[in-house]
């Protein structure tokens, strides 16, 4: 739109290379100077206007607007009114940039989905009453507290039920209509599960409803950095968030925190965008840096109010990560597909995650013997009911506040049609990854692309995102190869790959029906990388059971050993560990020859690195915490260097 004497109306060779990038990454606006005037284009790509709108743009991104602002001072010179409007628009855009069929055996409706309290028939009885106490919670700064409910009824029945509604004056008649044919009906607005309302209790309130809650630790982008993420009701306009931390008994430091949130229009569909929406409050993350390896630190989260007073959490502690390659006892827990359940024993309508508390409680019992946790996808099964994220963070708080709680992206976090996910399903309930990316920190370059690497002493982890394309030639494939290739196996001998969907091997019933025993296209591109870089173990969730393979390459067992592996790394062991708590998945009636151990139960895996030469693998059931499958790996550095089929370039013996 400039350089008018040239036919191309642009700087020679200007947009030849860049316009594909602008379009691919959906650049809103491109600004230029040099030409001393002001001009703006339509949303444009390859010389074509892609929108007929001129002042108000909504809906799907179509093209980039190009703007020349070559005058002396934007917003502060002549024609002030016109430029001020442009400045306001740009500030709004900048402010919003940062917020920007379940698994094969079931969907997992939320308990709220069947309740329409506004349609209940009033049948109050003088002799019926219900009362809850205490009426004020958190007087001593508690973040969890029991409430006692007393019910009196003249005609009790086994069908009677109690419902807790928040906010107290909840009325589902205000639910917006949903006309999306892809979605399950929003039953919260249409189908009461009980026709008669007998009694209503008093309301319960909170001493400080904005108090900081549920700290969640995660590894930072460097080994000596720990991040602390938490939830509160304080916007930065009300209070400054920070973490007070340091060695116990020493002078404590203050580290500031960044603040994020997300909004209803960030959701991609219903129920997250409609009946399942609940304001998440504010999510804060602080970065604690320059930590001493293996050193215990105490911390507490705080908010400095504008009146000079402080709001504090209770005091927590964590142990800093070991230096990469450090020879010390290191213990890792891995599982997927856990979700949450009601701590008081009350019923979730579909009973979708019946084993989640078993897993949670086993980890809490053994927490002194755990150093880091990986939850590889299907985190909460909120499925678009946003309040369920708070329920989950409360449930795992004893774990996540003490050791790094690293998550991966699963179909129930990310998948939604036309949202950029690799699978065109509605599994996320309209969340399309936004709550997961905001509520938990991962050391990814771009949290919307949920792949990352992290180090823990003698371990190097490459965490993939199966809800984005992983195939050869993709951006994620390049990351995976770089992650695997970058590790120094002399310092970090234990190389672990993890992802949500089964990109390796599983004899799940449905995979067996398809005949592939894998996610379609799963291992086609990646098995060459696992073999080339000698990945020790590849972990997957999505299938809700436990299964371990032999060391395998291209469908063939490359080692006849089953429990004690020594010598050359000639294949990768694949493990499905998706029994974190959700409903269990059936196995195929056919047991492939590469399947060494299968278990239809809830459980998790624990890896213990004793030193650079010894690794212990244990599968534990969540019900009793006992070991039901195990093996050891014992080897020297030279065993990793040795060439095996598919792992080294051709060599020759020189004369």
VMD Tcl script that draws the C-alpha trace (Angstrom):
set ca {
  {0.00 0.00 0.00}
  {3.11 2.18 -0.17}
  {5.89 2.86 -2.66}
  {3.15 3.74 -5.17}
  {5.46 4.27 -8.15}
  {6.19 0.53 -8.04}
  {3.53 -1.85 -9.34}
  {3.87 -4.13 -6.33}
  {2.85 -1.40 -3.84}
  {5.42 -2.60 -1.33}
  {9.12 -2.67 -0.65}
  {10.83 -4.77 -3.37}
  {10.84 -8.42 -2.20}
  {9.04 -7.20 0.93}
  {6.28 -9.70 1.52}
  {7.48 -12.59 -0.66}
  {8.88 -14.58 2.26}
  {6.77 -13.26 5.12}
  {3.15 -13.39 3.99}
  {2.95 -17.16 4.47}
  {4.19 -16.74 8.04}
  {1.74 -13.92 8.77}
  {-1.12 -16.10 7.56}
  {0.07 -19.36 9.15}
  {0.46 -17.82 12.61}
  {-2.59 -15.55 12.28}
  {-0.83 -12.22 12.78}
  {-3.47 -9.61 13.58}
  {-1.58 -6.52 12.44}
  {1.72 -5.64 10.82}
  {3.13 -2.11 11.41}
  {5.60 -0.17 9.30}
  {7.27 3.22 9.36}
  {9.58 4.93 6.81}
  {6.67 6.18 4.69}
  {5.64 9.43 6.40}
  {1.89 9.05 6.49}
  {-0.86 6.84 7.88}
  {-2.65 4.03 6.06}
  {-4.45 0.81 6.88}
  {-5.49 -2.14 4.72}
  {-8.30 -4.66 4.91}
  {-7.41 -8.12 6.27}
  {-5.36 -9.23 3.29}
  {-3.49 -12.25 1.93}
  {-1.83 -12.50 -1.48}
  {-3.31 -9.17 -2.65}
  {-6.88 -10.20 -1.77}
  {-9.13 -8.66 0.86}
  {-10.46 -11.55 2.94}
  {-13.16 -9.61 4.79}
  {-15.65 -7.03 3.57}
  {-15.88 -5.51 7.06}
  {-14.15 -2.14 7.58}
  {-14.53 -1.21 11.25}
  {-15.55 -4.22 13.35}
  {-13.92 -7.62 12.95}
  {-15.35 -10.72 14.63}
  {-15.20 -14.46 14.30}
  {-12.62 -16.52 12.43}
  {-9.26 -14.95 11.63}
  {-9.00 -14.37 7.89}
  {-5.96 -12.22 7.16}
  {-3.48 -9.64 8.43}
  {-4.14 -5.90 8.42}
  {-1.12 -3.83 7.34}
  {-0.69 -0.40 8.87}
  {1.75 2.40 8.03}
  {2.37 4.74 10.97}
  {5.26 6.79 9.71}
  {4.35 10.11 11.37}
  {6.46 11.58 14.16}
  {4.63 10.51 17.33}
  {1.72 8.08 17.36}
  {-1.28 9.25 19.38}
  {0.41 12.47 20.42}
  {0.52 14.74 17.39}
  {-1.82 16.33 14.88}
  {-5.11 14.56 14.08}
  {-5.13 13.48 17.72}
  {-8.71 12.14 17.72}
  {-8.12 9.66 14.89}
  {-4.85 8.35 16.31}
  {-6.14 8.12 19.87}
  {-8.86 5.75 18.70}
  {-6.19 3.61 17.09}
  {-4.12 3.59 20.30}
  {-7.05 2.42 22.39}
  {-7.74 -0.37 19.96}
  {-4.16 -1.55 20.08}
  {-4.08 -1.54 23.87}
  {-7.20 -3.72 23.94}
  {-5.68 -6.16 21.50}
  {-2.46 -6.35 23.50}
  {-4.33 -6.91 26.74}
  {-6.17 -9.90 25.32}
  {-3.27 -11.67 23.65}
  {-2.25 -13.59 26.77}
  {-5.70 -15.01 27.50}
  {-6.17 -15.74 24.26}
  {-16.38 -38.74 22.30}
  {-14.03 -38.97 25.18}
  {-11.85 -42.02 25.26}
  {-13.23 -45.10 23.60}
  {-15.00 -46.49 26.66}
  {-17.18 -43.58 27.79}
  {-17.88 -39.86 27.82}
  {-17.89 -38.84 31.45}
  {-20.71 -36.42 32.10}
  {-20.29 -34.13 35.06}
  {-22.51 -34.44 38.14}
  {-23.96 -30.96 37.57}
  {-25.19 -31.94 34.13}
  {-28.39 -33.62 35.38}
  {-29.64 -30.96 37.79}
  {-32.20 -28.28 36.93}
  {-33.12 -27.00 40.36}
  {-35.33 -24.24 38.95}
  {-37.72 -26.93 37.65}
  {-38.11 -28.66 41.00}
  {-41.59 -28.52 42.48}
  {-41.73 -26.73 45.83}
  {-42.89 -29.25 48.43}
  {-41.72 -27.60 51.64}
  {-42.77 -29.31 54.85}
  {-43.01 -27.63 58.25}
  {-41.26 -30.56 59.90}
  {-38.44 -30.76 57.34}
  {-35.26 -28.78 57.78}
  {-31.67 -28.77 56.65}
  {-28.86 -26.84 58.28}
  {-25.15 -26.60 57.58}
  {-22.42 -25.46 59.95}
  {-20.04 -23.78 60.50}
  {-21.55 -20.91 58.56}
  {-18.23 -19.07 58.17}
  {-15.25 -21.00 56.76}
  {-11.55 -20.22 56.86}
  {-11.46 -18.21 60.07}
  {-7.99 -19.59 60.84}
  {-6.73 -19.44 57.28}
  {-7.72 -23.01 56.39}
  {-7.84 -23.91 52.71}
  {-9.87 -27.08 53.37}
  {-12.59 -27.50 55.96}
  {-15.37 -29.99 56.69}
  {-19.00 -28.88 56.81}
  {-21.60 -30.80 58.81}
  {-25.10 -31.04 57.34}
  {-28.07 -31.89 59.61}
  {-31.20 -33.06 57.81}
  {-34.59 -33.60 59.41}
  {-37.39 -35.09 57.31}
  {-40.78 -36.53 58.34}
  {-40.78 -38.92 55.38}
  {-37.18 -39.98 54.70}
  {-36.49 -42.05 51.61}
  {-33.53 -43.83 50.09}
  {-34.06 -41.65 47.03}
  {-33.56 -38.39 48.93}
  {-30.54 -36.37 47.80}
  {-28.64 -33.31 48.92}
  {-27.18 -30.78 46.51}
  {-24.60 -28.09 47.20}
  {-24.92 -25.00 45.04}
  {-22.34 -22.28 44.59}
  {-23.07 -19.44 44.46}
  {-25.79 -19.93 47.04}
  {-28.47 -18.25 44.90}
  {-27.66 -20.39 41.88}
  {-30.55 -20.61 39.40}
  {-30.00 -22.64 36.27}
  {-32.96 -20.98 34.56}
  {-30.49 -18.28 33.59}
  {-28.46 -20.77 31.52}
  {-27.92 -19.55 27.98}
  {-29.38 -21.64 25.14}
  {-27.12 -24.10 23.36}
  {-27.72 -24.94 19.72}
  {-24.59 -26.88 18.92}
  {-25.58 -30.23 17.38}
  {-22.16 -31.70 18.22}
  {-22.69 -31.28 21.95}
  {-24.48 -33.36 24.52}
  {-27.63 -31.63 25.69}
  {-26.98 -29.13 28.52}
  {-29.00 -31.16 31.02}
  {-28.36 -28.63 33.75}
  {-31.03 -26.48 32.09}
  {-33.51 -29.13 31.11}
  {-33.67 -32.33 33.17}
  {-34.13 -32.30 36.95}
  {-33.17 -35.49 38.72}
  {-35.62 -34.95 41.60}
  {-39.07 -33.40 41.27}
  {-39.67 -32.08 44.82}
  {-37.77 -29.49 46.82}
  {-38.36 -30.23 50.53}
  {-36.04 -27.81 52.37}
  {-33.35 -25.20 51.79}
  {-30.47 -24.62 54.18}
  {-28.76 -21.52 55.40}
  {-25.94 -20.09 53.31}
  {-22.27 -20.72 54.07}
  {-19.73 -17.99 53.47}
  {-15.96 -17.60 53.62}
  {-13.85 -15.40 55.86}
  {-11.76 -14.41 52.85}
  {-13.20 -15.68 49.56}
  {-10.21 -14.20 47.70}
  {-7.54 -16.00 49.75}
  {-4.61 -17.57 47.85}
  {-5.04 -21.33 47.46}
  {-3.61 -24.57 46.08}
  {0.07 -23.88 45.25}
  {1.35 -26.00 42.37}
  {5.08 -26.50 41.87}
  {6.67 -27.15 38.49}
  {10.17 -27.26 37.06}
  {11.28 -24.04 35.43}
  {13.13 -23.75 32.13}
  {16.45 -24.32 33.86}
  {17.34 -27.02 36.37}
  {17.88 -24.51 39.22}
  {14.48 -22.84 38.91}
  {11.22 -23.81 40.58}
  {7.89 -22.22 39.67}
  {4.99 -21.73 42.07}
  {1.51 -21.30 40.59}
  {-1.60 -20.63 42.67}
  {-5.17 -19.35 42.47}
  {-6.69 -16.36 44.22}
  {-9.45 -13.78 43.88}
  {-7.02 -10.85 43.76}
  {-6.52 -8.98 40.52}
  {-3.31 -6.96 40.25}
  {-5.43 -3.81 40.63}
  {-6.19 -4.92 44.22}
  {-2.99 -6.59 45.40}
  {0.54 -7.50 44.32}
  {1.17 -11.28 44.29}
  {4.52 -12.72 45.37}
  {6.26 -15.67 47.03}
  {8.29 -15.36 50.23}
  {10.90 -18.11 50.25}
  {14.36 -19.16 51.35}
  {16.36 -21.63 53.40}
  {14.68 -22.48 56.66}
  {15.84 -20.10 59.36}
  {17.58 -17.77 56.88}
  {16.51 -14.37 55.60}
  {13.54 -14.89 53.30}
  {13.43 -13.46 49.78}
  {10.44 -12.08 47.88}
  {9.86 -13.06 44.24}
  {7.10 -11.31 42.30}
  {4.45 -13.27 40.40}
  {2.78 -12.75 37.06}
  {-1.00 -12.90 36.87}
  {-3.23 -14.51 34.23}
  {-6.87 -15.41 33.88}
  {-9.20 -16.50 31.11}
  {-12.65 -15.47 30.05}
  {-15.84 -17.06 28.80}
  {-15.19 -16.03 25.21}
  {-11.79 -17.77 25.37}
  {-13.68 -21.06 25.50}
  {-14.31 -22.75 22.15}
  {-17.76 -24.26 22.74}
  {-20.30 -25.63 25.16}
  {-20.54 -26.48 27.95}
  {-17.36 -24.50 28.76}
  {-18.71 -21.44 26.97}
  {-22.26 -21.81 28.31}
  {-23.62 -23.83 31.24}
  {-20.22 -25.01 32.44}
  {-18.63 -21.59 32.67}
  {-17.39 -20.43 36.07}
  {-15.06 -17.50 36.62}
  {-11.66 -19.07 37.46}
  {-10.40 -16.12 39.47}
  {-6.75 -15.21 38.95}
  {-3.82 -17.54 38.44}
  {-0.40 -16.36 39.59}
  {3.04 -17.79 38.82}
  {6.33 -16.88 40.48}
  {9.82 -18.06 39.44}
  {12.23 -18.99 42.23}
  {15.72 -18.91 40.71}
  {19.33 -19.81 41.47}
  {18.40 -22.69 43.75}
  {21.05 -24.85 45.36}
  {20.75 -28.47 44.17}
  {18.95 -30.92 46.47}
  {18.39 -28.21 49.06}
  {15.17 -27.83 51.06}
  {13.44 -24.45 50.85}
  {10.38 -23.14 52.65}
  {7.89 -20.81 51.01}
  {4.54 -19.17 51.41}
  {2.41 -17.29 48.91}
  {1.27 -13.78 49.65}
  {-0.58 -10.72 48.37}
  {0.36 -7.17 49.32}
  {-2.85 -5.16 49.48}
  {-2.91 -1.50 48.53}
  {-3.50 -0.50 52.15}
  {-0.12 -2.03 53.08}
  {-1.48 -5.17 54.74}
  {-0.63 -8.73 53.69}
  {-2.67 -11.85 52.99}
  {-0.69 -15.08 53.49}
  {-1.04 -18.77 52.81}
  {0.33 -21.36 55.18}
  {4.02 -22.32 54.95}
  {5.12 -25.08 52.55}
  {8.45 -26.61 51.62}
  {10.12 -28.27 48.63}
  {13.46 -29.81 47.71}
  {15.28 -28.18 44.79}
  {16.14 -30.34 41.79}
  {19.52 -32.07 41.60}
  {22.09 -30.76 39.16}
  {21.77 -32.47 35.73}
  {23.87 -35.60 35.98}
  {24.17 -35.43 39.76}
  {24.60 -38.87 41.33}
  {21.95 -39.07 44.06}
  {18.83 -41.08 44.81}
  {16.12 -39.82 42.42}
  {12.49 -41.03 42.40}
  {9.92 -40.27 39.69}
  {6.19 -41.09 39.57}
  {4.32 -41.29 36.24}
  {0.64 -41.88 35.43}
  {-2.18 -40.54 33.28}
  {-5.95 -40.16 33.26}
  {-6.65 -39.52 36.94}
  {-9.35 -36.89 37.38}
  {-11.06 -36.10 40.67}
  {-13.76 -37.43 42.97}
  {-15.77 -36.26 45.94}
  {-13.72 -36.45 49.12}
  {-16.81 -36.79 51.34}
  {-17.99 -39.93 49.57}
  {-20.94 -38.30 47.85}
  {-21.80 -39.49 44.38}
  {-20.63 -38.10 41.09}
  {-23.46 -38.86 38.73}
  {-21.49 -40.92 36.20}
  {-18.86 -42.18 38.68}
  {-16.37 -41.43 35.92}
  {-13.14 -41.38 37.93}
  {-13.75 -43.91 40.71}
  {-10.07 -44.63 41.35}
  {-8.74 -41.06 41.43}
  {-8.74 -40.69 45.22}
  {-6.97 -44.05 45.57}
  {-4.09 -42.81 43.42}
  {-4.02 -39.40 45.08}
  {-3.95 -40.85 48.57}
  {-1.27 -43.45 47.79}
  {0.99 -40.69 46.49}
  {0.34 -38.58 49.58}
  {1.22 -41.53 51.84}
  {4.51 -42.09 50.03}
  {5.30 -38.42 49.40}
  {8.56 -38.48 51.38}
  {9.84 -41.04 48.85}
  {8.81 -39.10 45.70}
  {10.82 -36.34 44.05}
  {8.79 -35.38 40.96}
  {5.43 -36.37 39.43}
  {4.38 -36.54 35.77}
  {0.62 -36.60 35.05}
  {0.58 -37.26 31.31}
  {-2.80 -36.00 30.17}
  {-6.50 -36.17 31.05}
  {-5.89 -34.13 34.17}
  {-9.28 -33.24 35.66}
  {-11.94 -34.49 33.23}
  {-13.65 -31.17 33.81}
  {-15.03 -31.56 30.28}
  {-16.10 -27.92 30.15}
  {-17.31 -27.49 33.76}
  {-14.65 -25.00 34.82}
  {-15.24 -25.22 38.58}
  {-13.93 -28.79 38.44}
  {-10.39 -27.44 37.96}
  {-10.55 -25.97 41.47}
  {-11.78 -29.29 42.82}
  {-8.81 -31.04 41.22}
  {-6.17 -28.54 42.38}
  {-7.57 -28.85 45.92}
  {-7.34 -32.65 45.70}
  {-3.69 -32.75 44.59}
  {-2.53 -29.79 46.70}
  {-0.66 -31.95 49.25}
  {1.37 -33.42 46.36}
  {1.71 -30.45 44.03}
  {2.70 -28.04 46.82}
  {5.61 -30.31 47.84}
  {7.10 -31.80 44.64}
  {7.03 -30.59 41.01}
  {3.72 -31.67 39.43}
  {4.38 -31.79 35.68}
  {1.43 -32.27 33.36}
  {0.93 -33.25 29.74}
  {-1.90 -32.44 27.38}
  {-4.64 -34.99 26.74}
  {-7.76 -35.15 24.63}
  {-9.93 -34.02 27.57}
  {-7.83 -30.87 27.90}
  {-7.39 -29.90 24.26}
  {-9.62 -31.47 21.61}
  {-12.27 -29.35 19.93}
  {-13.33 -29.06 16.27}
  {-11.71 -26.28 14.25}
  {-9.53 -25.21 17.17}
  {-6.16 -26.40 15.87}
  {-6.16 -29.71 17.71}
  {-4.98 -32.75 15.76}
  {-8.20 -34.66 16.54}
  {-11.53 -33.24 15.45}
  {-13.45 -34.33 18.55}
  {-15.37 -32.56 21.34}
  {-13.53 -34.28 24.22}
  {-12.50 -31.06 26.00}
  {-16.09 -29.87 26.41}
  {-15.13 -26.61 24.74}
  {-12.05 -25.89 26.87}
  {-9.65 -26.28 23.90}
  {-6.63 -26.28 26.22}
  {-7.12 -22.87 27.82}
  {-7.70 -23.88 31.49}
  {-4.87 -26.45 31.42}
  {-2.40 -23.97 29.92}
  {-3.33 -21.33 32.49}
  {-3.85 -23.36 35.67}
  {-0.56 -25.29 35.41}
  {2.90 -24.16 34.34}
  {5.07 -26.24 32.03}
  {8.49 -25.16 30.68}
  {7.32 -25.06 27.07}
  {8.38 -22.33 24.66}
  {4.68 -21.82 23.90}
  {2.21 -23.28 26.37}
  {-0.46 -23.52 23.68}
  {1.89 -26.10 22.15}
  {2.19 -28.38 25.11}
  {5.49 -30.12 24.36}
  {8.58 -29.57 26.48}
  {11.75 -31.07 27.91}
  {12.93 -31.06 31.49}
  {15.85 -32.46 33.47}
  {15.87 -34.09 36.85}
  {19.34 -35.19 37.86}
  {20.19 -38.34 35.91}
  {16.86 -38.23 34.02}
  {16.10 -36.36 30.81}
  {12.39 -36.15 29.91}
  {10.88 -35.38 26.51}
  {7.14 -34.72 26.91}
  {5.11 -34.72 23.69}
  {1.64 -33.37 22.97}
  {-0.42 -35.95 21.08}
  {-3.22 -33.44 20.49}
  {-0.93 -31.63 18.01}
  {0.69 -33.15 14.94}
  {3.79 -35.20 15.82}
  {4.47 -36.70 12.39}
  {7.71 -36.30 10.49}
  {8.05 -32.79 9.08}
  {5.88 -31.18 11.78}
  {7.08 -28.55 14.24}
  {6.63 -31.00 17.11}
  {8.60 -33.74 15.36}
  {11.56 -31.35 15.08}
  {11.27 -30.59 18.78}
  {11.16 -34.29 19.73}
  {14.27 -35.10 17.73}
  {16.15 -32.11 19.14}
  {15.08 -33.08 22.69}
  {16.28 -36.67 22.30}
  {19.49 -35.71 20.50}
  {20.55 -33.04 22.99}
  {21.00 -35.25 26.05}
  {24.49 -36.22 27.24}
  {23.96 -39.88 28.16}
  {27.13 -40.05 30.22}
  {25.63 -37.48 32.60}
  {21.97 -38.37 32.11}
  {21.76 -42.06 31.22}
  {17.99 -42.38 31.72}
  {16.15 -41.01 28.68}
  {12.35 -40.99 29.02}
  {9.69 -40.17 26.42}
  {6.08 -39.55 27.50}
  {2.83 -38.57 25.77}
  {-0.88 -38.99 26.33}
  {-2.24 -41.10 23.47}
  {-0.53 -44.40 22.73}
  {2.00 -43.63 20.02}
  {3.75 -46.92 20.80}
  {2.10 -50.22 21.72}
  {-1.11 -51.15 23.55}
  {-3.35 -54.23 23.37}
  {-6.38 -52.16 24.36}
  {-9.63 -53.69 23.07}
  {-10.36 -50.90 20.59}
  {-6.80 -50.74 19.27}
  {-7.06 -54.50 18.80}
  {-10.29 -54.08 16.85}
  {-8.45 -51.68 14.54}
  {-5.67 -54.22 14.20}
  {-2.89 -51.71 14.84}
  {-2.46 -51.91 18.65}
  {-1.57 -48.20 18.55}
  {-3.02 -44.78 17.89}
  {-3.52 -44.45 14.13}
  {-0.27 -43.09 12.64}
  {1.15 -43.33 16.17}
  {4.61 -44.81 15.88}
  {5.16 -44.49 12.12}
  {7.35 -41.39 12.41}
  {8.64 -41.69 15.96}
  {9.91 -45.27 16.28}
  {12.98 -44.39 14.24}
  {13.78 -41.59 16.72}
  {13.24 -43.78 19.80}
  {15.63 -46.34 18.33}
  {18.21 -43.90 17.01}
  {18.54 -42.07 20.33}
  {18.08 -45.20 22.48}
  {15.08 -44.09 24.53}
  {14.91 -46.29 27.62}
  {11.16 -46.17 28.28}
  {8.20 -44.55 26.48}
  {5.12 -43.86 28.64}
  {1.55 -43.33 27.49}
  {-1.90 -42.83 29.00}
  {-5.32 -42.54 27.29}
  {-5.95 -46.28 27.65}
  {-7.13 -46.78 31.22}
  {-5.11 -49.79 32.29}
  {-1.50 -50.91 32.73}
  {0.66 -52.72 30.18}
  {4.40 -53.24 29.67}
  {6.12 -54.44 26.53}
  {9.46 -56.08 25.88}
  {12.23 -53.85 24.50}
  {10.76 -53.48 21.02}
  {11.47 -52.04 17.58}
  {9.22 -52.34 14.53}
  {6.82 -54.78 16.23}
  {9.61 -57.16 17.18}
  {10.96 -57.95 20.63}
  {14.69 -57.34 20.49}
  {15.46 -58.85 23.90}
  {14.15 -62.07 25.44}
  {14.78 -60.88 29.01}
  {11.72 -59.86 31.06}
  {12.89 -58.49 34.39}
  {16.61 -57.65 34.41}
  {18.02 -55.75 31.48}
  {21.78 -55.39 31.05}
  {24.16 -54.44 28.28}
  {23.38 -52.75 24.98}
  {20.23 -50.66 24.59}
  {18.71 -52.35 21.56}
  {15.05 -51.31 21.88}
  {12.61 -49.15 23.83}
  {10.27 -50.51 26.52}
  {6.72 -49.14 26.04}
  {4.45 -48.70 29.05}
  {0.76 -47.78 29.19}
  {0.06 -46.26 32.58}
  {-3.39 -44.74 32.07}
  {-4.99 -46.20 35.17}
  {-4.66 -43.08 37.30}
  {-8.32 -43.11 38.29}
  {-10.74 -42.94 35.37}
  {-13.02 -45.82 34.34}
  {-10.97 -48.83 33.25}
  {-10.37 -49.97 29.65}
  {-10.74 -53.56 28.49}
  {-7.88 -55.46 26.89}
  {-8.05 -57.19 23.55}
  {-8.78 -60.91 23.73}
  {-5.54 -61.38 21.80}
  {-2.33 -60.92 23.79}
  {0.47 -59.87 21.42}
  {3.83 -61.57 21.90}
  {5.41 -58.24 22.85}
  {3.05 -57.75 25.84}
  {4.83 -58.88 28.99}
  {2.44 -57.72 31.72}
  {-1.15 -56.44 31.69}
  {-3.31 -55.27 34.60}
  {-6.94 -54.17 34.58}
  {-6.73 -51.93 37.63}
  {-5.79 -48.45 38.79}
  {-2.12 -47.76 39.41}
  {1.00 -45.75 38.68}
  {4.68 -46.25 37.90}
  {7.63 -45.32 40.06}
  {11.17 -45.03 38.68}
  {14.11 -45.04 41.09}
  {17.56 -44.11 39.81}
  {20.15 -45.30 42.32}
  {23.10 -44.13 40.23}
  {24.24 -43.82 36.61}
  {24.15 -47.60 36.14}
  {21.07 -48.79 38.05}
  {17.39 -48.03 37.45}
  {14.44 -49.71 39.19}
  {10.98 -49.71 37.56}
  {7.92 -50.49 39.72}
  {4.23 -50.64 38.88}
  {2.09 -50.12 41.97}
  {-1.64 -50.54 42.39}
  {-3.45 -47.52 43.77}
  {-5.62 -49.66 46.01}
  {-2.86 -50.95 48.26}
  {0.39 -49.31 47.08}
  {2.07 -52.69 46.58}
  {4.37 -53.53 43.67}
  {2.79 -55.85 41.06}
  {5.30 -55.55 38.21}
  {8.95 -54.53 38.20}
  {12.22 -54.73 36.33}
  {15.74 -53.34 36.59}
  {18.13 -51.84 34.06}
  {21.87 -52.19 34.75}
  {24.41 -50.92 32.27}
  {27.54 -48.87 31.62}
  {28.01 -45.80 29.46}
  {29.54 -47.86 26.65}
  {26.27 -49.82 26.38}
  {24.46 -46.63 25.35}
  {27.13 -45.80 22.77}
  {27.00 -49.20 21.10}
  {25.47 -49.36 17.62}
  {22.37 -51.51 17.14}
  {19.92 -51.81 14.27}
  {18.51 -48.39 13.41}
  {20.63 -46.44 15.87}
  {23.94 -45.66 14.13}
  {25.26 -44.63 10.76}
  {27.11 -47.23 8.70}
  {30.77 -47.67 9.72}
  {33.83 -49.25 8.14}
  {37.08 -50.73 9.42}
  {39.98 -48.61 8.15}
  {43.19 -50.39 7.09}
}
mol new
graphics top color blue
foreach p $ca { graphics top sphere $p radius 0.5 }
foreach p [lrange $ca 0 end-1] q [lrange $ca 1 end] { graphics top cylinder $p $q radius 0.2 }
display resetview
